[in-house]
Amino acid sequence: MKTLTTNLLLWVLSLHFAGDVFAACCAGNGERTRPRTVNITRAELLDKIKGGWAGQTIGVTYGFPTEFRYTSGPIDDDIVIPWGDPDYIRNTMTDAAGAYDDVYMDLTFVEVIDRLGIDAPADSMAAAFANAGYPLWHANQAARYNILNGIMPPASGHWRNNPHADDIDFQIEADFAGLMSPAMPQAAAEICDRAGHIMNYGDGWYGGVYMAAMYTLAFVSNDVEYIVTEGLKVLPPRSAYRRCIEDVVEAYRRFPDDWHAAWEVCRERWDNDTACGDGALLPFNIDAKINGAYVVIGLLYGGGDFGRTIDIATRCGQDSDCNPASAAGILGTAIGYDSIPDAWRKPLERAEDLKFAYTDMSLDDVYRTSCGHAIDNILRNGGTAEGDNITIRTQKPRPVQYEQSFGRLRPVGRRAVESRLGTEYALEAECEGIVIRGEAACGDTSYGARIEVEVDGRRAGSFIMPADWNRRRHELWWDFDLGTGRHRIVLRWKNPRDDASVYVRDALLLRSERK
């Protein structure tokens, strides 16, 4: 039997509750309750882990043609999203390797853990992805630049050093932590603490913690509403991310047959980005909360139907390949690999031997490796593995620490620039925070433009803008502590050369939201 039945799940939960009551009754008597446990065979564990990785890969492949092409509304039902070619996944992996950025980032962490063990330090994970050959964006690229320039985790993901701290990046890369922590959300959260703060903080980190928690719960339930709501317990109640998902759940209960109604609730309340220079005050939104909401809309309104779940999560728009990847990965874990419908699984089977770009791992490899990590983690957390029988000591979801990025700063305007920097550029604006977008270009990719910054007549720092796109600094300059009033910011290019250019694109202005 691949999943616990509803009745069995309720029975297990009743034992959990009874154990809590017993513990309360025995408090002070020195007595301890027996561990709450779930039994699973090795074959069942592998089937669920395969289902998670398979679902993620299928989901990202399906949504890839629509990624960020629909940012102002859902994708209409009459727009056909291609599927059906038996070699569709294999061809996409071969011809569009960049489509799998969420998978190859996941696999980087899997490879580090396989080499160094479950306790692999954050610095080792950070070095592995910062020096990898694959392209990155947003919080990941900002963190890569930080790490290559000596700012290590958790500082590399902190909002003062990373304007993309609330973006989706770790949310799409936390699958590995959930898949190696069956029924153990606290164990997954600890792994997320090390890995997720490499590139994110606050709501950006919470997105990964929440996705990982849902994966852990999918090992013991195929009830998607239970997975969604129980998983929320890993987040602090006052966090904006948790409140956003609670709004989705409430909308689902009010409008159980109309996912567009839930989408509209999200648009009205949560379709905003604070400091991402590419998305704040624009239709483009890569914020973790809104895209996490679309994952949950797919899960709830998909109702356990694999194809419908993927399609709804995709048609919500925005990051419409990563969102169905998360939704399908969680559901794939819940139902198991063998229960994924043939129309979705068969094209995957033809690609399972291919190694993902920039990695030494195929799906066949990661199935086995991830299962080994899960068994190691089960043993680490008080479980047992004897022959084909595995006993997991389950964990209750508990809130992680409270974090909030950017304080009370909110975007209030954009200043268009689109200027090639001579040797100096000055900007004056009334704001308390600012993010200035731009980049360096040079035929010699070893070149780095050295920029010095002056704020209100005082030297505020200097930095290098690499011409190498993979090592680039994602923004020219940002400062979230300017204070109130009007400020003058001057950028000076200190090592210009004829074959190089520095461009200033625009400036995002932020001010404090008043109570």
VODO-100271 format. One record per residue: x, y, z of N, C-alpha, C in turn. Coordinates in steps of 0.02 Angstrom, whole numbers, plus 50000, padded with zeros to 5 digits. Atoms other than C-alpha are relative to their C-alpha. Layout:
<pts>
XYZXYZXYZ ...
</pts>
This chain:
<pts>
500434994050000500005000050000500445006250000 499534994650010500825016249941499905005850049 500144994549955499975028750059499554997750055 500465001649945499085028350225499305001949979 500694998150011497215027950209499805005350048 500244994749956496215041950286499874997350070 500165002649934495615030750426500634998450039 499395001649965497355024750465500355006350023 499694993749980497995042550465499675002850062 500364997549941496635047750587500184996050062 499815004249944497095032950696500695001950026 499334997949980498925038050694499985006650038 500054993549968498465055950737499684999450069 500315001049934497355049850879500514997450050 499485002349957498845040550949500475005750020 499584994249984499865056550936499675004150054 500364995949951498525065951032500004996550068 500015003649938498385052251161500695000350034 499344999549971500265052751184500125006750033 499934993449970500185071451216499635000450066 500395000049938498825069051345500364996150054 499645004149952499825055251428500615003950027 499424996249978501365066451433499795005350050 500234994949954500355080251516499824997050068 500205003149937499665068351645500614997850041 499415002649966501415061751685500515005350015 499514994749990502275078651692500215000250073 499734999749933503405079451844500124993250031 499915006749973503385060651870500604996549971 499405003050029504945057551767499854994849948 500175005050049503985046551646500025003249930 499964997550069504185048051457499544995949957 500435003550047502995043751317500424996249950 499675003650054503465031251184499995004349937 499984995950061503985039151018499404998649956 500535000750049502585042250894500334997749935 499665003050057503015031650743499544998349943 500345002350060502505027050567500454994849967 499625005350033503045011150477499915000449925 500014999750073503485010550293500524995149974 499505004550028504384998050183500495004149958 499514996650042505955002450085499715001449930 500294999150067504975000049923499515005950000 500474994549996503615012049981500365006750007 499614993949992504895024950036500305002149933 499704998450064505795024049869499475002449950 500544998150045504145025149775499795007250011 500204993149984503705041349864500545005049982 499454995650018505415048949842500055000849924 500014999650073505385044649657499415004449977 500584996050018503645052349648500135007450008 499854993049989504295068549720500465002949947 499544997550052505765070449601499684999849931 500345000550065504725064549454499505005649992 500504994750003503315076649494500325006749987 499654993750010504525091149507500235000849928 499734999750068505315087049339499445000649948 500574999650046503645084349251499695007050003 500324993549992502925100449323500395005649969 499604994650028504375111549274500024999649924 499995000850073504395104249098499345002549970 500664997950025502525107149074499945007650000 500104992849994502565125149134500525004349966 499454996150027504205130449054499815004749943 500164995450055503455137648892499625006350021 500414994349978502375149548996500355004450051 499684996649944503645155549124500045007649990 500004992749998503375174149162499745003249935 500324997050059502435176448998499305002550018 500664998049978500835179149096500085002850071 499874996849936501085191849235499435004550024 500554995549982499475201849235499344996450011 500615003849991498195188049244500124992649988 499925007250011497905169249237500044998449925 499965002550069498235159349078499324997149982 500675002350020496575156748988500004992649982 500065007150016495955139048966500064998549926 499975001450072495905141148778500725000649972 499305000050020497795143548773500294993150012 499775006949995498525126448737500734999950023 499325001149975500055121348838500224993249974 499845006350034500985107848740500174994350048 499835006249966501105090048805499794994249955 500225005950037500975072648732500544996749959 499445003050035502575070148633500384995450048 499665004649952503365054548712500715002050017 499324997749986505085062848699500035007350022 500034992849983504515079948760500485001850057 499564998549943505455079248926500734999049979 499315001350021507005071448850500265005649954 499794994750046507065084548712500105006650037 499934993849962506795098748836500644999950041 499395000649961508195092448947500625000849956 499434999650046509335091548795500065007049969 499994993950039508835107548705499905006450042 500154994249958508315119148848500204998650072 499765002249935509395114048995499865005150055 500134994949950509105130749083499314999750029 500675000749972507295125949109500014996850068 499995004049939507845115049254500435003250054 499594996749949508675128249363499804998050070 500205002149932507625123049513500254993050015 499775006949988508145104849489500754999850010 499275000649993510005107449463500255003650062 499824997149935510075119049614499874995050056 500155005349953509215105449715500564994750001 499515005450006510465092649651500695002250026 499384997749970511925103649703500024998450074 500035001449928511365101949883500014992450013 499995007349993511045083249860500724997449994 499315002350011512825080949795500455001850059 499594998049943513585090749940499854995550060 500185004449945512615080550067500254993049989 499755006750014513115064549980500754999750014 499284999949990514935069749994500195001150074 499804997949933514945077450169499534997550055 500475002549950513435069650255499455004950017 500594996049983511815076250330500185006650031 499804993949966512745089250432500435004549957 499604995850045513565097050279499905007350017 500084993049979513915115150329499765004549944 500264995250048513115129950244500555002649955 499464997350041514805136350185500174995349942 499855004850053515095120250086499465000149947 500554999550048513375121250006500075006549959 499954993550033513665139649967500565000049948 499435000150046515365136749887499844995849938 500165004450056514675122649779499585003549948 500434996950051513305132849697500305006649975 499704993750022514285149249692500514998849945 499485001550049515665140849590499764995449943 500285004350053514505130249481499965003949934 500014996950066514405133649295499325002449977 500664998350025512535136049283499815007350012 500224993149991511685153049262499505000550057 500454998749943510735160549409499685006949993 500364993750001509535174849438499825002050072 500324997449939508825185649579500394998350064 499675001249935509205179949757500604995349993 499445004750010510315165649696500615003649973 499434996650029511395176849589500295005250048 499764995249950511485190349722500424996550053 499625003949951512055177049845500654997449971 499395002350032513305170049721500535005550001 499534994350000514095187249703500275001150071 499784999049931514125189349892500524994950020 499555005549979514955172449920500685000649966 499374999450037516265175049784500405006150023 499664994149975516665191649866500055000150076 499855000849928516825185050044499435001050048 500584999449956515065187750112499664993250002 500225006949995514605170350173499334999650037 500645000749966512955163350238500085000050076 500644997750026511875168250324499995007149973 499994993150023512445185950281499875000549925 500094999950073512405181450094499275000449979 500714999750016510515179750099499625005450037 500344995049959510115193550223499805006049958 500274994750043509075207750155500445006249996 499564994250006510365221050194500544998949947 499505001750051511555211950076499704997249936 500325003450056510275204749956499305002749989 500674997150011508825214949886499474994949979 500465005250022508045198549826499844995050056 500075004649944507925190950000499314996850003 500695002649997506025188649984499804996549936 500175003050064506105181349808499944992350006 500225007050001505625163549760500574994950005 499455004750014507355155949747500024993850044 499955006049959507465144449898499354996049999 500645003650004505625140149881500014994749946 499995004850055506005131149718500584995150006 499415004249992507575122749786500004995950064 500035003349934506995115649953499724992949997 500305006750007506245099549883500444994750033 499545005149974507805089749931499944999350076 500025000249927507615094450115499384996350024 500605003649981505825088050123500034992749982 499975006950022506165072350024500484995750041 499555003849957507575067250141499785000150073 500244999449931506505070650296499284997550006 500695002450000504945059550282499685000350069 500394999349938503665063950417500395003650054 499574996649952505005074750501500095007449981 499954992950021504625093250468500525004050039 499494996349963505775099150607500704998649973 499365001750030507235089750531500105003749934 499974996450064506825097450362500145007450012 499904992949986506745114850439500735001550020 499314999049980508485112650514500455000149938 499615000050063509185108250342499875006549962 500184993750034508255123150269500345006050032 499674994549967509035134350399500715000949972 499324999650027510765130050333500005002049926 499994998950073510355129750147499645006349979 500434994550023508995142950133500265006950015 499734993549984509915157050218500625001749959 499474998350048511265155850087499765005549954 500254995350051510155165749968499375003850021 500634996749981508575170950061499965001550074 500144998249931507885178150222499255001550003 500704998149992506145181250293499544995849957 500505003650040504735176850174500334995749946 499655004150050505985170650044500234993450030 499805006249966506655158150170499394995950020 500605003749980504915153750234499714995949943 500275003850056504415148350059500314993149995 499665006550002505725134550061499834995750060 500185003749939505335129550241499314996949992 500705002450009503485127950196499964994549948 500025005350051503745118050036500304993650027 499695006049972504925106150125499544996650050 500475002949951503655103850266499444996249965 500545003550035502295099250141500264993449971 499715006350024503455086350063500024994950057 499935004849945503775078550234499324996950018 500675002449982501905077150269499704995749945 500265004150056501565069750097500214992750006 499815006949989502455054050157499484996250042 500495003349956501035050550280499285001949986 500684998150017499515058150195499955001649926 500144997850068498765060050022499425004950000 500524994949992497485072750087500335006849990 499644993950015498075088850004499825005750047 500194994649954497075100250119500374999250066 499625001249939497885092050270500735001949990 499304998450013499615093650191500115007550001 499944992750005499335112050153499935003450068 500144996549938498615117050321500464997850057 499545002349948499695106050433500705002749987 499344997450016501245111750341500095007350021 499964993049981500835129850381500245001050072 499824999449929501195126250564500755000950010 499284998749992503065127550529500165007449996 499874992950009502865146250496499725004050059 500264995749947502655159850629499335003049980 500664997550018500825165350635500005007149974 500024993050023501255183750609500395001149935 499644999150063502325180650455499535001449943 500434998350057501625188150296499904993949956 500075006050041501965171850204499434995650026 500535004349972500865161850322499315003249990 500644996750008499485174850315499764999749928 500185000650071499525174450125499704993149985 500265006750013499295155550120499354998850037 500635000649963497935156450253499435003349961 500514996850042497005168350137499804995349942 500165004750053497125155349998499554994450027 500405005449971496445141650112499295002550014 500674997249986495005152950167499615000949935 500344999150064494605157249986499784993249971 500175006750024494625138749941499384997450036 500585002449963493375134950078499375003949983 500584996050021492255149150021499804998649928 500135001050071492415145549835500344993649977 499655006350014492875127149821500004997849927 500045002050071492425126049636500265005449953 499794994450043493215142249573500705002350021 499324998149981495105143649582500155007249980 499894993150020495015160349493499825004850057 500184995849943494165167449648500585000450050 499425000049955495645162249755500575004049969 499494996150035496825169549624499885007450010 500174992949994495895186149635500145002550071 499844998149931496055186449825500755001450006 499274999149998497935184449804500215006449965 499824994050038498025198149674499845006350041 500204994149962497095210449785500435001250062 499674999349935498065206949945500754999049999 499315002249994499755199749902500425000949936 499634999550062500285204049724500455006350002 499534994549994501715215449774500684997350016 499315001949986503585214649787500345006150031 499734994349963504615225349905500615003049968 499364997050020506385227449843500324996849939 499725003050061506675216349691499995005349945 499964994750049507295228849564499664998349934 500325002150062506555218649422499244999750003 500715001249996504805216949491499595004950041 500394995549957504305229749623499665005449959 500424995150034502895240949559499894998449926 500095002350068502865230949397499574993750000 500405006250001501735216449339500414993850016 499565005649986503225204449349500074999250076 499965001049927503215196549523500324993250015 499655006249982504485183749582500034999250075 500045000649927504075186149766499774993050020 500165006849979503975169749861499274999250019 500695000849974502265173049940499494998749945 500525000650051501235175649783500094993549960 499905006250037502045161149692499884993950044 500205005449954501865150149847499254999250003 500735000350002500025154649845499764996249939 500205003550061499925148349666500134992550005 499885007149987500715131849718499424997050039 500545002449957499375129949852499335000049963 500615000150041497975134849732499994993749956 499965006150040498575120849618499854993950040 500115005949958498605108249760499284999450022 500685000349972496925112749836499484998949945 500515000650052495925114949677500134994149953 499865006250038496805100449592499684994050032 500375005349965495995089449724500314993149996 499675006550004497295075749710500074997349929 499935001950070497145074549520500665002849974 499334997950018498935075149455500015005149943 500004995550058498605083249286499665006650015 500364993849983497345095849353500425004450047 499574996349954498545100849492500545003849962 499484996850040499945104449369499715005649958 500284995150046498815113649249499775006450037 500234994249963498035125149380500595004050026 499424996449974499705129349461500365003749944 499704996650058500365133649287499595006049979 500434994750027498865143949235499915005950047 499994994149955499015155149388500505005249976 499544995250030500455163249293500625001350041 499364998149969502045172249351500534994549990 499475005050007503385159049388499684993249987 500485005450015502305146249301500334993649977 499705006650006503595132549282500224997550069 499805002049933504285132449459499404998350044 500585001249957502545133149538499694993149987 500245006950010501875117349453500524994850019 499495004749978503545109149490499924998550074 500105001049929503275111849676499364996250014 500645003349987501445106849671500024992649980 499985006950024501765091149568500504995850040 499535003749959503265086349674499694997850065 500335001649936502245087049834499474994649988 500525004950014500775077749756500314993349978 499675006250021501955065149674500264996150059 499785003349939502665061349846499404996750035 500605002549965500915059049918499724993749966 500315005750034500295046949784500514994649980 499485004750020501965038849740500114999749925 499805000250071502875036649575499554995549959 500385004950040501885021349520499295002349987 500684997650009500245030949538499955006349958 500024994350047500745045449426499714997449934 500325002550061499625043549272500504999249943 499545001750054500475036049120500135005849953 499914994550047500185051449013500545004950024 499484995649972501355060949129500654996250015 499415003749980502525047249187500404997149942 499665003450055502915038549023500525004549965 499474995850030503805053548942500605000950047 499454999349953504825055149101500464993949998 499605006249999505385036949095500525000049945 499534999850056506225040548928500585004950012 499484995049986507305054049010500364998750066 499735001049933507745046449178500744998350002 499285001650001509485041149122500425006049981 499634994050020509965058749062500255003750062 499744995849946511095068849177499775007249988 500194992950005510435086249213500625004149985 499454995650018511505100049142500355002650063 499584997349947512925106049254500054995450061 499965004749944512765090549366500264993349975 499825006950017513355072549371499444995250019 500565004149977511625066249418499434999949950 500625000950036510165059249322499444998850051 500555001849954508445055649394500124993150030 499855006749973508945037349411500505000550058 499504999149947510435043149514499695003150063 500254996449942509485055149625499464996050037 500485004449965508105042449662500364996050054 499635004249953509375030949743500355004150054 499624996049952510425044449823499545003350051 500464996749955508955053849897499694995150049 500275005149956508235037849967500504998350055 499485001349950509895034250053500045005650052 499994994449954509895051750128499404999850047 500595000449958508125049250191500084994850055 499895005249949508585033050279500515002350052 499514997249953510115041450356499665004950048 500334994949959509015055650418499504996950048 500465003649956507705043750487500384997150060 499595002849946509055034850587500265005550046 499744994449961509785051450643499485002650049 500544997249959508095056450714499604994750037 500305004949955507715040850814499614994449968 500355005450034506975029350681500454993949993 499635006250010507525011950632499914997649929 500055003250066507855002350471500274993050008 499815007149991507864983450485499734996149941 500225003550060507824973750323499595004649956 500444996050042506384980050218499565004850039 500464996249958505494988250365500355006150030 499734993749974505795006350412499485003050048 500434996749952505065014750566500245007250007 499844992849996505015033750565499725002850065 500244996449942504905043550726499755006849975 500294994150031503715057050668500105006250044 499934993549965503835075450714499415004549985 500524995050011502535088750737500305006249968 499764993550026502715104650634500005005250056 499964994649950503305118750748500285006249965 499794993950035503565136950699500765001250006 499304997850000505325142150650500035007250025 499924993249974506035158850706499675005149954 500314994650038505195174850652500535004449968 499564995550038506075185050517499575004449955 500344995650048505525200050415500535004249965 499534996250041506495207850274499765007249991 500114993050021506615226650240499605004250050 500364996049950505755232350400499325002249975 500644997350024504305243750356500085003549932 499904996850065505045249450190499534997149948 500435002050055503895248950041500185004049937 499834996350061504185253649858499495005649986 500454994350012503465270849814500095003049931 499924997250066504155274649642500624997449966 499425001950040505385271249502500255006249963 499684994650037506605283249422500344996949939 499705002750061506975278649240500665003749986 499354997050014508785281649191500234998149929 499765002550064509395270649047500575004249973 499444995850018511065279349040500654996050003 499325002749996512835274049001500405004450046 499614996349951513925279049146500645002449968 499354997550022515355290549098500504998150053 499595001649942516505291849245499625001550064 500384998349940515155298249363499265000749984 500724999150007513275297449385499725002050068 500304997649937512275306949517499244999749996 500735000549997510475304249571499785003150066 500294997149940509445314349695499284997750006 500685002449990507845307649771499825000450074 500265000349931506765308649926499784992850013 500145007049987506775291049994500384997850063 499655002949942507315280150141500404993849980 499635005650028507935265750034500025000649925 499944999650073508515263649855500344993849973 499685005450037508955249849732500135002649929 499814997550066509905255349576500224994249957 499835005550045509935243049432500505002149948 499534998650053511335241849306500474994149991 499545005550012512735231049239500635002749964 499384998550036514495231049167500054995349940 499905004150061514965224648994500705001249974 499334999650029516635220748916500144993549963 499825006150036517295208648786500474995650039 499565003649955518595203648913499614998450064 500435001749943517535194049039500374999650066 499644999849937518935194449167500005007050031 500004993149976518685213149183499445001150051 500504997849952517775220649331500045007650009 500024992849991517225238849340499995001650075 499984998149929517695246649508499605006450009 500454994449989516335258249570500065002450072 500034997149934516445270049718499345003850007 500654997049987514865276749799500075005350054 500034994649951514575293049888499265001450015 500684998449980512975296449986500015006250044 500064993649963512585314150044500705002750019 499354997149991514395319250024500494995650038 499565004549963515115304450121500124993649960 499845006350035516015289250048499614994450032 500435005249974514815274650065500234993049982 499755006750016515845260349994500234999649928 499795001450068516545252749836499894992649986 500125006950019516275236749739500234999049928 499815001950068516725227449579499394997349964 500545002650044515475224649438500334995549947 499695004450050516105209049343499655000449933 500285000550067515865208649156499754992949985 500215006950006515675189749171499294999350025 500715000149982513785187049170499864995250057 500125004849946513855171749282500255002350068 499724997549936514835181349413499765007150015 500214993049997513895197649393499725001950069 500364997149943513275208949533499315001749974 500674999550029511385208849512499745007149997 500174992950001511155227349553500645004150008 499434995649991512335242149548500095001750074 499954997549931511945248649722499314999850033 500614999549961510665247749859500185002250071 499914997849931510455255350031499315000450031 500655000149967509005251950148500005003850066 499944996349937509595263550288500195007349986 499834993150017509645280750208499735004950051 500324995249957508505288750335499535004549960 500494995750034507125301250296500345006049967 499754994050032507375316050181500224998849929 499765000350069508145319750013500744998250001 499325002550000509755310949968500315000749931 499624999650062511105312949837500494994149999 499595006050007511945296949777500425000949938 499544999150056513475297849666500384993449989 499625005950019514235282849574500595002349957 499414998150038516025284849511500364993849975 499655005650032516855272749390500755001550002 499314998349985518655271949444500514996849953 499515003150045519465260549315499714999149930 500295000650067518645264449146500514997949948 499595001650058519335257448984499565000249938 500374998550061518835259948804499534994349979 500415005650023518145242448775499494997750052 500485001849947517055242348932499475005450006 500554995349987515405250348978499674998250067 500425001049941514385252649137499345003649987 500664997350013512525255449120499615000850065 500474998849945511295262949244499304999649970 500665001250030509545256449208499455004250032 500524996349966508375263549339500114999550075 499945000049927508135266549524499314998950031 500615001449962506805259349640500055003750065 500014995949939506345271149782499544997050052 500395002949945505715265149951499945004950058 500114996149939504965273750103499644995750050 500315003949947504325267450270499245000649996 500735000249995502515262050282499825002550070 500184997049936501765272750420499424996350032 500545003349964500655265150554499395004550000 
</pts>
